[in-house]
Amino acid sequence: LSPGLLRAERISLQGFDTGLDWWAPGLVRRLRTLEPDIVLCMGRMANCHGLRLLRGLPGARVLGSMRTGKSLPLPYRTFLRRAAHVVANSRDAKDHLVACHGVLAQRISVINNSLVFRPPPQDPEQRQRLRQEQGAGPGTSVLLNVGMFRPEKNQRELIEICLRLPRSLDWQLWLIGDGPALSECVRMAGELNLSQRVRFLGWKADPSPCYAAADLAVHASTSEALSNFLIEAQGNGLPCVAYEAQGNGECMIEGKTGYIVPRGNQEAFCAALLSLAGEDAAARRQRSQRAMSHARENFDETRQVDSYLQLFHKLLGMTAS
């Protein structure tokens, strides 16, 4: 099969949300009726059900995946060591599997995440309108972060970092997303009198217009495997500054499309921001184009689909050991 000929059918085990995590009613029974050759477990819950699938589907190749920087529950870890193969979304994730979870390197393939939100056609009026709605002028450096508000995503530290920026710099920090850590960040911005500079734009199904209206992407997350946000930001032409975290260095070309700084070094983070914000228009355009080309070429969805299909064909051609 080629990606252009690939057809996928979505089958739901339940027609409504029960609000119960980890519950997959009839999972093995339904899969037995489908008689799959390959089962790819994606996400924490799916991988935690992997041992059930191995027992219930002896004729299938059941694959695990590693796409998170969080700690892994025991069923997840056990399954990864027994799965027919494991797909890691970064080289760092693969190395972590080998060093920390005892998965053999030859049983791991690295297939990156795909670029999801591609740049829309340029619309200078929409960009200007969105910036004006948030009170950002033509000379304002708009720093953007998109992600769930969870403690490990560390939006709180982005606010602290921006406090270190010189008073002479006209900046705004746009934070897109929702989650349990949102209220704390809103309260913090209010207490620091930063409500006009730190803008909370809420959750957006498609943040592309905000990417187009921003100038730089910033990421202080401490838990990653390969950051979708950094990939999307570069795909939309935004240079990035990010803390060191698993896979982040594989998202960008260091010094060319962005900078990775030591985790917790707010001074170095500010220095990188000021370096990018101080570039002239020609240098910004060149860096933006480099970032866009890098993301489109290396995280193209067709390329990733091809990698999965090649892996499936290889596994199906192998004799059981």
Phi, psi and omega per residue, in radians:
L1 nan 2.618 3.001
S2 -2.000 2.741 -3.127
P3 -0.946 -0.593 -3.123
G4 -1.183 -0.433 -3.129
L5 -1.719 -0.111 -3.047
L6 -1.249 2.330 3.066
R7 -2.191 2.393 -3.116
A8 -2.180 2.392 3.096
E9 -1.927 2.292 3.133
R10 -1.633 2.169 3.134
I11 -2.102 2.190 -3.129
S12 -1.802 2.379 3.111
L13 -1.370 -0.340 3.130
Q14 -2.577 2.496 -3.051
G15 -1.520 0.010 -3.118
F16 -2.631 2.844 -3.112
D17 -1.518 2.024 3.130
T18 -1.415 -0.249 -3.074
G19 1.388 0.091 -3.130
L20 -1.750 2.059 3.077
D21 -1.311 2.660 3.012
W22 1.228 0.059 -3.117
W23 -1.678 2.137 -3.136
A24 -2.284 1.389 -3.040
P25 -1.114 2.221 3.074
G26 1.259 0.343 -3.059
L27 -1.057 -0.976 -3.087
V28 -1.160 -0.715 3.140
R29 -1.042 -0.752 -3.132
R30 -1.187 -0.709 -3.138
L31 -1.153 -0.598 3.098
R32 -1.074 -0.627 3.126
T33 -1.201 -0.476 -3.132
L34 -1.452 -0.377 -3.140
E35 0.869 1.023 -3.088
P36 -1.278 2.635 2.999
D37 -1.460 -0.641 -3.099
I38 -2.234 2.381 2.972
V39 -2.179 2.099 3.132
L40 -1.899 2.010 -3.140
C41 -1.526 2.097 -3.118
M42 -2.093 2.203 3.129
G43 1.731 2.833 -3.063
R44 -1.094 -0.802 -3.086
M45 -1.129 -0.788 -3.129
A46 -1.061 -0.757 -3.137
N47 -1.196 -0.540 3.085
C48 -1.227 -0.383 3.039
H49 -1.548 -0.003 -3.043
G50 -1.037 -0.673 -3.140
L51 -1.119 -0.654 3.061
R52 -1.059 -0.741 -3.112
L53 -1.176 -0.670 3.101
L54 -1.067 -0.727 -3.134
R55 -1.280 -0.665 -3.029
G56 -1.501 -0.285 -3.095
L57 -2.242 1.177 -3.060
P58 -1.120 -0.341 -3.131
G59 -1.573 -0.054 -3.085
A60 -1.832 2.671 2.957
R61 -1.515 1.949 -3.098
V62 -1.762 2.036 -3.059
L63 -1.837 2.505 3.027
G64 -1.752 3.059 3.106
S65 -2.559 2.691 3.111
M66 -2.272 1.830 -3.073
R67 -2.365 0.498 -3.068
T68 -2.488 2.641 3.036
G69 -1.725 -0.005 -3.139
K70 -1.319 2.861 3.025
S71 -1.158 2.606 -3.046
L72 -1.818 2.329 3.056
P73 -1.081 2.766 -3.101
L74 -0.977 -0.791 3.130
P75 -1.055 -0.621 3.105
Y76 -1.109 -0.878 -3.103
R77 -1.084 -0.737 -3.125
T78 -1.122 -0.735 3.136
F79 -1.101 -0.733 -3.112
L80 -1.025 -0.589 3.135
R81 -1.318 -0.330 -3.080
R82 -1.910 -0.204 -3.095
A83 -1.078 2.696 3.116
A84 -1.081 -0.545 -3.140
H85 -2.906 2.805 3.133
V86 -2.281 2.342 3.060
V87 -1.798 2.097 3.051
A88 -1.832 2.509 -3.077
N89 -1.600 0.082 3.043
S90 -2.722 2.817 3.076
R91 -1.150 -0.634 3.089
D92 -1.060 -0.732 3.128
A93 -1.105 -0.694 3.094
K94 -1.086 -0.829 -3.140
D95 -1.051 -0.656 3.126
H96 -1.139 -0.723 3.114
L97 -1.059 -0.723 -3.119
V98 -1.222 -0.838 -3.023
A99 -1.313 -0.631 -2.984
C100 -1.867 -0.366 -3.053
H101 -2.147 0.049 3.025
G102 1.219 0.399 3.084
V103 -1.461 2.321 -3.115
L104 -1.184 2.382 -3.075
A105 -1.037 -0.625 -3.101
Q106 -1.248 -0.168 3.110
R107 -1.764 0.246 -3.121
I108 -2.167 2.305 3.000
S109 -2.021 2.468 3.099
V110 -1.730 2.049 3.050
I111 -2.290 2.005 -3.065
N112 -1.193 2.836 2.972
N113 -1.140 2.785 3.118
S114 -1.710 2.684 3.029
L115 -1.231 2.159 -3.065
V116 -1.698 -1.014 -3.049
F117 -1.681 1.726 3.122
R118 -1.408 2.734 -3.112
P119 -1.068 2.274 3.023
P120 -1.294 2.918 3.036
P121 -0.952 2.440 -3.106
Q122 -1.044 2.303 -3.138
D123 -2.380 1.474 -3.091
P124 -0.976 -0.597 -3.134
E125 -1.181 -0.723 3.107
Q126 -1.137 -0.716 3.101
R127 -1.033 -0.843 -3.118
Q128 -1.127 -0.693 -3.121
R129 -1.120 -0.767 -3.130
L130 -1.155 -0.694 3.108
R131 -1.138 -0.717 3.126
Q132 -1.129 -0.659 3.128
E133 -1.054 -0.540 -3.134
Q134 -1.681 0.063 3.113
G135 1.396 0.332 3.121
A136 -1.637 2.253 3.129
G137 -1.583 -3.140 -3.141
P138 -1.035 -0.552 -3.112
G139 -1.653 0.063 -3.126
T140 -1.343 2.299 3.018
S141 -1.510 1.917 -3.124
V142 -1.629 2.050 3.126
L143 -1.736 2.282 -3.005
L144 -2.095 2.415 2.962
N145 -2.385 2.334 3.123
V146 -2.153 2.179 3.123
G147 2.966 2.867 3.062
M148 -1.109 2.464 3.067
F149 -1.461 1.539 3.037
R150 -2.195 2.689 -3.071
P151 -0.893 -0.718 -3.079
E152 -1.243 -0.330 3.089
K153 -1.348 -0.351 2.828
N154 1.116 0.630 3.077
Q155 -1.076 -0.494 3.125
R156 -0.969 -0.739 -3.109
E157 -1.247 -0.474 3.045
L158 -1.066 -0.684 3.094
I159 -1.124 -0.740 3.115
E160 -1.096 -0.704 3.136
I161 -1.094 -0.771 -3.122
C162 -1.102 -0.486 3.069
L163 -1.090 -0.438 -3.118
R164 -1.432 -0.237 -3.117
L165 -1.153 2.542 -3.098
P166 -1.101 2.587 -3.133
R167 -1.050 -0.456 -3.101
S168 -1.252 -0.289 -3.109
L169 -1.517 2.211 3.067
D170 -1.519 1.911 -3.060
W171 -2.383 2.750 2.923
Q172 -2.406 2.569 3.050
L173 -1.966 2.030 3.098
W174 -1.749 2.160 3.134
L175 -2.017 2.067 -3.102
I176 -1.941 2.265 3.102
G177 2.480 -3.134 3.127
D178 -2.506 2.913 3.116
G179 2.577 3.097 -3.000
P180 -1.143 -0.414 -3.113
A181 -1.592 0.026 -3.083
L182 -1.115 -0.839 -3.054
S183 -1.057 -0.651 3.117
E184 -1.128 -0.711 3.139
C185 -1.174 -0.693 3.100
V186 -1.096 -0.790 3.132
R187 -1.075 -0.760 -3.133
M188 -1.066 -0.791 3.134
A189 -1.084 -0.680 3.116
G190 -1.146 -0.775 -3.125
E191 -1.119 -0.501 -3.135
L192 -1.611 0.121 -3.123
N193 1.002 0.717 -3.125
L194 -1.966 0.287 -3.057
S195 -1.076 -0.468 3.127
Q196 -1.469 -0.277 -3.122
R197 -1.826 -0.604 3.119
V198 -1.738 1.973 -3.029
R199 -1.930 2.217 3.127
F200 -1.773 1.924 -3.001
L201 -1.706 0.013 3.095
G202 1.344 -3.125 3.120
W203 -1.355 2.425 3.131
K204 -2.320 2.229 3.124
A205 -1.065 -0.632 3.107
D206 -2.348 1.780 -3.113
P207 -1.449 0.174 -3.053
S208 -0.909 -0.773 3.119
P209 -1.034 -0.576 3.130
C210 -1.272 -0.649 3.027
Y211 -1.025 -0.763 -3.095
A212 -1.181 -0.468 -3.099
A213 -1.577 -0.238 -3.097
A214 -1.560 3.016 -3.135
D215 -2.004 -0.627 -3.092
L216 -2.459 2.616 3.048
A217 -1.826 2.392 -3.124
V218 -2.246 2.470 -3.034
H219 -2.603 2.048 -3.139
A220 -1.958 0.269 -3.090
S221 -1.027 2.488 3.110
T222 -1.844 -0.020 -3.078
S223 -2.349 1.803 -3.138
E224 -2.491 2.863 2.889
A225 -2.102 -0.757 2.961
L226 -2.792 2.048 -2.959
S227 -1.311 1.969 3.032
N228 -1.058 -0.656 -3.118
F229 -1.060 -0.803 -3.130
L230 -1.133 -0.642 3.099
I231 -1.148 -0.836 -3.132
E232 -1.095 -0.727 -3.126
A233 -1.045 -0.807 3.128
Q234 -1.184 -0.646 3.085
G235 -1.061 -0.426 3.077
N236 -1.737 0.236 3.010
G237 1.502 0.234 -3.116
L238 -1.690 2.158 2.948
P239 -1.121 2.706 -3.016
C240 -2.212 2.599 2.922
V241 -2.214 2.224 -3.061
A242 -2.540 2.650 2.986
Y243 -1.256 2.735 3.008
E244 -1.082 2.261 3.035
A245 -2.792 2.794 -3.064
Q246 -0.916 2.100 3.073
G247 1.526 -0.253 -3.073
N248 -1.086 -0.650 3.137
G249 -1.169 -0.333 3.112
E250 -1.504 -0.143 -3.121
C251 -1.450 -0.420 -2.997
M252 -2.393 2.961 3.027
I253 -1.729 1.888 -3.027
E254 -0.954 2.226 3.126
G255 1.419 -0.253 -3.121
K256 -1.841 -0.876 3.129
T257 -1.905 -0.031 3.108
G258 2.915 -2.988 -3.086
Y259 -2.365 2.406 2.972
I260 -1.822 2.230 -3.109
V261 -2.083 2.693 -3.131
P262 -1.012 2.423 -3.108
R263 -1.038 2.272 3.106
G264 1.546 -0.148 -3.129
N265 -1.529 1.481 -3.080
Q266 -1.175 -0.546 3.113
E267 -1.120 -0.781 3.112
A268 -1.152 -0.634 3.101
F269 -1.086 -0.813 3.121
C270 -1.091 -0.710 -3.138
A271 -1.074 -0.720 3.115
A272 -1.139 -0.732 3.108
L273 -1.065 -0.800 -3.109
L274 -1.148 -0.628 3.105
S275 -1.074 -0.780 -3.132
L276 -1.254 -0.717 -3.117
A277 -1.169 -0.436 -3.094
G278 -1.540 -0.003 -3.127
E279 -1.240 2.630 3.100
D280 -1.343 2.999 -3.016
A281 -1.049 -0.706 -3.110
A282 -1.143 -0.763 3.132
A283 -1.137 -0.654 3.115
R284 -1.116 -0.765 -3.139
R285 -1.096 -0.736 -3.131
Q286 -1.127 -0.764 -3.137
R287 -1.175 -0.684 3.121
S288 -1.084 -0.761 3.135
Q289 -1.154 -0.660 3.113
R290 -1.115 -0.750 3.135
A291 -1.110 -0.760 -3.117
M292 -1.129 -0.768 -3.133
S293 -1.124 -0.731 -3.140
H294 -1.048 -0.827 -3.101
A295 -1.189 -0.743 -3.101
R296 -1.170 -0.653 -3.076
E297 -1.361 -0.670 -3.000
N298 -1.649 -0.311 -3.098
F299 -2.202 0.534 3.114
D300 -1.181 2.347 -3.068
E301 -1.122 -0.590 3.123
T302 -1.119 -0.701 3.110
R303 -1.101 -0.723 -3.121
Q304 -1.227 -0.703 3.090
V305 -1.057 -0.763 3.090
D306 -0.992 -0.735 -3.124
S307 -1.111 -0.715 3.106
Y308 -1.130 -0.780 -3.118
L309 -1.119 -0.691 3.102
Q310 -1.107 -0.702 3.112
L311 -1.129 -0.765 -3.141
F312 -1.063 -0.772 3.134
H313 -1.095 -0.701 3.128
K314 -1.099 -0.792 -3.102
L315 -1.173 -0.645 -3.133
L316 -1.248 -0.387 3.112
G317 -1.535 -0.112 -3.126
M318 -1.458 2.562 3.009
T319 -1.485 2.480 -3.124
A320 -1.071 2.383 -3.134
S321 -1.621 nan nan
